[in-house]
Amino acid sequence: MTDTTRRIFIARSLAGGCAAAGLGLATSARAAAHVEETDETAVGLGYHHDTKLIDQAKYPAHTPQQRCADCAFWQATPADAWGGCAMFGRKQVAAGGWCSAFSRKPG
């Protein structure tokens, strides 16, 4: 190998390694933590992973048909089991969950 070829090989190897590391960071960023029901924000909003567990006396406007995947704040596809929510920052909520900030998607 000549010096020029060796330099090109090393430069491309470093660039490839950086790109692979970047993909790893992007993948781990997408795998955000799930909201815990004991989280301060979750408690404040009455969030539960399962809409069927909501205290009807405490939240009389709640119906079992209301679920996070049908909320305007849901930031994932309807088929996803967990997704982002504008109310919980970078944490994910369960598609079948509910909180008092529920707002039906328009349409």
mmCIF file of the C-alpha atoms, coordinates in Angstrom:
data_MODEL
# 
_entry.id   MODEL 
# 
loop_
_atom_site.group_PDB 
_atom_site.id 
_atom_site.type_symbol 
_atom_site.label_atom_id 
_atom_site.label_alt_id 
_atom_site.label_comp_id 
_atom_site.label_asym_id 
_atom_site.label_entity_id 
_atom_site.label_seq_id 
_atom_site.pdbx_PDB_ins_code 
_atom_site.Cartn_x 
_atom_site.Cartn_y 
_atom_site.Cartn_z 
_atom_site.occupancy 
_atom_site.B_iso_or_equiv 
_atom_site.pdbx_formal_charge 
_atom_site.auth_seq_id 
_atom_site.auth_comp_id 
_atom_site.auth_asym_id 
_atom_site.auth_atom_id 
_atom_site.pdbx_PDB_model_num 
ATOM 1   C CA . MET A 1 1   ? 0.000   0.000  0.000  1.00 0.00 ? 1   MET A CA 1 
ATOM 2   C CA . THR A 1 2   ? 1.279   3.452  -0.781 1.00 0.00 ? 2   THR A CA 1 
ATOM 3   C CA . ASP A 1 3   ? 1.102   6.320  1.719  1.00 0.00 ? 3   ASP A CA 1 
ATOM 4   C CA . THR A 1 4   ? -1.740  7.959  -0.212 1.00 0.00 ? 4   THR A CA 1 
ATOM 5   C CA . THR A 1 5   ? -3.784  4.776  -0.291 1.00 0.00 ? 5   THR A CA 1 
ATOM 6   C CA . ARG A 1 6   ? -3.074  4.122  3.384  1.00 0.00 ? 6   ARG A CA 1 
ATOM 7   C CA . ARG A 1 7   ? -4.224  7.658  4.293  1.00 0.00 ? 7   ARG A CA 1 
ATOM 8   C CA . ILE A 1 8   ? -7.410  7.218  2.293  1.00 0.00 ? 8   ILE A CA 1 
ATOM 9   C CA . PHE A 1 9   ? -8.062  3.851  3.949  1.00 0.00 ? 9   PHE A CA 1 
ATOM 10  C CA . ILE A 1 10  ? -7.565  5.287  7.443  1.00 0.00 ? 10  ILE A CA 1 
ATOM 11  C CA . ALA A 1 11  ? -9.720  8.353  6.693  1.00 0.00 ? 11  ALA A CA 1 
ATOM 12  C CA . ARG A 1 12  ? -12.539 6.197  5.308  1.00 0.00 ? 12  ARG A CA 1 
ATOM 13  C CA . SER A 1 13  ? -12.291 3.807  8.254  1.00 0.00 ? 13  SER A CA 1 
ATOM 14  C CA . LEU A 1 14  ? -12.592 6.673  10.723 1.00 0.00 ? 14  LEU A CA 1 
ATOM 15  C CA . ALA A 1 15  ? -15.496 8.174  8.802  1.00 0.00 ? 15  ALA A CA 1 
ATOM 16  C CA . GLY A 1 16  ? -17.254 4.804  8.705  1.00 0.00 ? 16  GLY A CA 1 
ATOM 17  C CA . GLY A 1 17  ? -16.725 4.307  12.429 1.00 0.00 ? 17  GLY A CA 1 
ATOM 18  C CA . CYS A 1 18  ? -18.160 7.739  13.192 1.00 0.00 ? 18  CYS A CA 1 
ATOM 19  C CA . ALA A 1 19  ? -21.181 7.058  10.993 1.00 0.00 ? 19  ALA A CA 1 
ATOM 20  C CA . ALA A 1 20  ? -21.800 3.720  12.730 1.00 0.00 ? 20  ALA A CA 1 
ATOM 21  C CA . ALA A 1 21  ? -21.528 5.388  16.133 1.00 0.00 ? 21  ALA A CA 1 
ATOM 22  C CA . GLY A 1 22  ? -24.001 8.044  15.004 1.00 0.00 ? 22  GLY A CA 1 
ATOM 23  C CA . LEU A 1 23  ? -26.499 5.378  13.980 1.00 0.00 ? 23  LEU A CA 1 
ATOM 24  C CA . GLY A 1 24  ? -26.150 3.782  17.394 1.00 0.00 ? 24  GLY A CA 1 
ATOM 25  C CA . LEU A 1 25  ? -26.892 7.085  19.103 1.00 0.00 ? 25  LEU A CA 1 
ATOM 26  C CA . ALA A 1 26  ? -29.936 7.657  16.911 1.00 0.00 ? 26  ALA A CA 1 
ATOM 27  C CA . THR A 1 27  ? -31.264 4.190  17.727 1.00 0.00 ? 27  THR A CA 1 
ATOM 28  C CA . SER A 1 28  ? -30.796 4.631  21.471 1.00 0.00 ? 28  SER A CA 1 
ATOM 29  C CA . ALA A 1 29  ? -32.431 8.071  21.323 1.00 0.00 ? 29  ALA A CA 1 
ATOM 30  C CA . ARG A 1 30  ? -35.532 6.529  19.734 1.00 0.00 ? 30  ARG A CA 1 
ATOM 31  C CA . ALA A 1 31  ? -35.717 3.918  22.488 1.00 0.00 ? 31  ALA A CA 1 
ATOM 32  C CA . ALA A 1 32  ? -36.807 6.460  25.083 1.00 0.00 ? 32  ALA A CA 1 
ATOM 33  C CA . ALA A 1 33  ? -37.716 5.487  28.617 1.00 0.00 ? 33  ALA A CA 1 
ATOM 34  C CA . HIS A 1 34  ? -41.306 4.660  29.442 1.00 0.00 ? 34  HIS A CA 1 
ATOM 35  C CA . VAL A 1 35  ? -43.240 6.892  31.808 1.00 0.00 ? 35  VAL A CA 1 
ATOM 36  C CA . GLU A 1 36  ? -43.701 5.304  35.212 1.00 0.00 ? 36  GLU A CA 1 
ATOM 37  C CA . GLU A 1 37  ? -47.128 5.693  36.798 1.00 0.00 ? 37  GLU A CA 1 
ATOM 38  C CA . THR A 1 38  ? -45.338 6.978  39.918 1.00 0.00 ? 38  THR A CA 1 
ATOM 39  C CA . ASP A 1 39  ? -43.583 9.757  37.960 1.00 0.00 ? 39  ASP A CA 1 
ATOM 40  C CA . GLU A 1 40  ? -44.457 13.223 39.321 1.00 0.00 ? 40  GLU A CA 1 
ATOM 41  C CA . THR A 1 41  ? -46.040 14.370 36.043 1.00 0.00 ? 41  THR A CA 1 
ATOM 42  C CA . ALA A 1 42  ? -47.907 11.086 35.648 1.00 0.00 ? 42  ALA A CA 1 
ATOM 43  C CA . VAL A 1 43  ? -49.381 11.357 39.133 1.00 0.00 ? 43  VAL A CA 1 
ATOM 44  C CA . GLY A 1 44  ? -50.366 14.980 38.507 1.00 0.00 ? 44  GLY A CA 1 
ATOM 45  C CA . LEU A 1 45  ? -52.164 14.048 35.279 1.00 0.00 ? 45  LEU A CA 1 
ATOM 46  C CA . GLY A 1 46  ? -53.657 10.813 36.618 1.00 0.00 ? 46  GLY A CA 1 
ATOM 47  C CA . TYR A 1 47  ? -51.785 8.755  34.011 1.00 0.00 ? 47  TYR A CA 1 
ATOM 48  C CA . HIS A 1 48  ? -52.136 4.964  33.940 1.00 0.00 ? 48  HIS A CA 1 
ATOM 49  C CA . HIS A 1 49  ? -50.739 2.507  31.408 1.00 0.00 ? 49  HIS A CA 1 
ATOM 50  C CA . ASP A 1 50  ? -54.233 0.989  31.039 1.00 0.00 ? 50  ASP A CA 1 
ATOM 51  C CA . THR A 1 51  ? -57.242 3.238  30.455 1.00 0.00 ? 51  THR A CA 1 
ATOM 52  C CA . LYS A 1 52  ? -59.480 0.648  32.149 1.00 0.00 ? 52  LYS A CA 1 
ATOM 53  C CA . LEU A 1 53  ? -57.774 1.330  35.508 1.00 0.00 ? 53  LEU A CA 1 
ATOM 54  C CA . ILE A 1 54  ? -58.790 5.000  35.726 1.00 0.00 ? 54  ILE A CA 1 
ATOM 55  C CA . ASP A 1 55  ? -60.777 5.979  38.832 1.00 0.00 ? 55  ASP A CA 1 
ATOM 56  C CA . GLN A 1 56  ? -64.134 6.995  37.361 1.00 0.00 ? 56  GLN A CA 1 
ATOM 57  C CA . ALA A 1 57  ? -65.110 8.909  40.513 1.00 0.00 ? 57  ALA A CA 1 
ATOM 58  C CA . LYS A 1 58  ? -61.949 11.029 40.326 1.00 0.00 ? 58  LYS A CA 1 
ATOM 59  C CA . TYR A 1 59  ? -62.159 11.566 36.538 1.00 0.00 ? 59  TYR A CA 1 
ATOM 60  C CA . PRO A 1 60  ? -65.886 11.516 35.622 1.00 0.00 ? 60  PRO A CA 1 
ATOM 61  C CA . ALA A 1 61  ? -65.258 12.751 32.045 1.00 0.00 ? 61  ALA A CA 1 
ATOM 62  C CA . HIS A 1 62  ? -63.097 9.681  31.305 1.00 0.00 ? 62  HIS A CA 1 
ATOM 63  C CA . THR A 1 63  ? -64.463 6.881  29.150 1.00 0.00 ? 63  THR A CA 1 
ATOM 64  C CA . PRO A 1 64  ? -62.750 3.515  28.561 1.00 0.00 ? 64  PRO A CA 1 
ATOM 65  C CA . GLN A 1 65  ? -62.646 4.290  24.809 1.00 0.00 ? 65  GLN A CA 1 
ATOM 66  C CA . GLN A 1 66  ? -60.232 7.179  25.454 1.00 0.00 ? 66  GLN A CA 1 
ATOM 67  C CA . ARG A 1 67  ? -56.655 5.961  25.069 1.00 0.00 ? 67  ARG A CA 1 
ATOM 68  C CA . CYS A 1 68  ? -53.318 7.626  24.417 1.00 0.00 ? 68  CYS A CA 1 
ATOM 69  C CA . ALA A 1 69  ? -53.103 6.355  20.822 1.00 0.00 ? 69  ALA A CA 1 
ATOM 70  C CA . ASP A 1 70  ? -56.294 8.325  20.052 1.00 0.00 ? 70  ASP A CA 1 
ATOM 71  C CA . CYS A 1 71  ? -55.074 11.540 21.703 1.00 0.00 ? 71  CYS A CA 1 
ATOM 72  C CA . ALA A 1 72  ? -53.916 14.665 19.870 1.00 0.00 ? 72  ALA A CA 1 
ATOM 73  C CA . PHE A 1 73  ? -50.706 14.608 21.945 1.00 0.00 ? 73  PHE A CA 1 
ATOM 74  C CA . TRP A 1 74  ? -49.740 11.070 20.738 1.00 0.00 ? 74  TRP A CA 1 
ATOM 75  C CA . GLN A 1 75  ? -46.470 11.160 18.756 1.00 0.00 ? 75  GLN A CA 1 
ATOM 76  C CA . ALA A 1 76  ? -46.315 7.725  17.143 1.00 0.00 ? 76  ALA A CA 1 
ATOM 77  C CA . THR A 1 77  ? -48.282 5.598  14.720 1.00 0.00 ? 77  THR A CA 1 
ATOM 78  C CA . PRO A 1 78  ? -51.592 4.129  15.908 1.00 0.00 ? 78  PRO A CA 1 
ATOM 79  C CA . ALA A 1 79  ? -50.068 0.630  15.690 1.00 0.00 ? 79  ALA A CA 1 
ATOM 80  C CA . ASP A 1 80  ? -47.180 1.388  18.110 1.00 0.00 ? 80  ASP A CA 1 
ATOM 81  C CA . ALA A 1 81  ? -47.485 -0.052 21.631 1.00 0.00 ? 81  ALA A CA 1 
ATOM 82  C CA . TRP A 1 82  ? -45.537 2.900  23.120 1.00 0.00 ? 82  TRP A CA 1 
ATOM 83  C CA . GLY A 1 83  ? -45.063 6.403  21.786 1.00 0.00 ? 83  GLY A CA 1 
ATOM 84  C CA . GLY A 1 84  ? -44.067 9.914  22.626 1.00 0.00 ? 84  GLY A CA 1 
ATOM 85  C CA . CYS A 1 85  ? -46.445 12.337 24.267 1.00 0.00 ? 85  CYS A CA 1 
ATOM 86  C CA . ALA A 1 86  ? -46.218 16.118 24.370 1.00 0.00 ? 86  ALA A CA 1 
ATOM 87  C CA . MET A 1 87  ? -47.215 16.038 28.051 1.00 0.00 ? 87  MET A CA 1 
ATOM 88  C CA . PHE A 1 88  ? -44.320 13.799 29.100 1.00 0.00 ? 88  PHE A CA 1 
ATOM 89  C CA . GLY A 1 89  ? -41.349 15.247 27.236 1.00 0.00 ? 89  GLY A CA 1 
ATOM 90  C CA . ARG A 1 90  ? -38.933 12.561 26.095 1.00 0.00 ? 90  ARG A CA 1 
ATOM 91  C CA . LYS A 1 91  ? -40.632 9.686  27.877 1.00 0.00 ? 91  LYS A CA 1 
ATOM 92  C CA . GLN A 1 92  ? -43.050 7.335  26.167 1.00 0.00 ? 92  GLN A CA 1 
ATOM 93  C CA . VAL A 1 93  ? -46.588 6.420  27.181 1.00 0.00 ? 93  VAL A CA 1 
ATOM 94  C CA . ALA A 1 94  ? -48.564 3.244  26.510 1.00 0.00 ? 94  ALA A CA 1 
ATOM 95  C CA . ALA A 1 95  ? -50.936 3.298  23.540 1.00 0.00 ? 95  ALA A CA 1 
ATOM 96  C CA . GLY A 1 96  ? -53.677 1.924  25.798 1.00 0.00 ? 96  GLY A CA 1 
ATOM 97  C CA . GLY A 1 97  ? -52.965 4.422  28.563 1.00 0.00 ? 97  GLY A CA 1 
ATOM 98  C CA . TRP A 1 98  ? -54.805 7.581  29.607 1.00 0.00 ? 98  TRP A CA 1 
ATOM 99  C CA . CYS A 1 99  ? -54.258 10.860 31.451 1.00 0.00 ? 99  CYS A CA 1 
ATOM 100 C CA . SER A 1 100 ? -56.427 13.850 32.269 1.00 0.00 ? 100 SER A CA 1 
ATOM 101 C CA . ALA A 1 101 ? -54.856 15.890 29.436 1.00 0.00 ? 101 ALA A CA 1 
ATOM 102 C CA . PHE A 1 102 ? -56.548 13.596 26.903 1.00 0.00 ? 102 PHE A CA 1 
ATOM 103 C CA . SER A 1 103 ? -57.764 15.470 23.836 1.00 0.00 ? 103 SER A CA 1 
ATOM 104 C CA . ARG A 1 104 ? -59.303 13.483 20.987 1.00 0.00 ? 104 ARG A CA 1 
ATOM 105 C CA . LYS A 1 105 ? -57.505 13.787 17.655 1.00 0.00 ? 105 LYS A CA 1 
ATOM 106 C CA . PRO A 1 106 ? -59.409 15.954 15.198 1.00 0.00 ? 106 PRO A CA 1 
ATOM 107 C CA . GLY A 1 107 ? -61.227 14.148 12.454 1.00 0.00 ? 107 GLY A CA 1 
# 
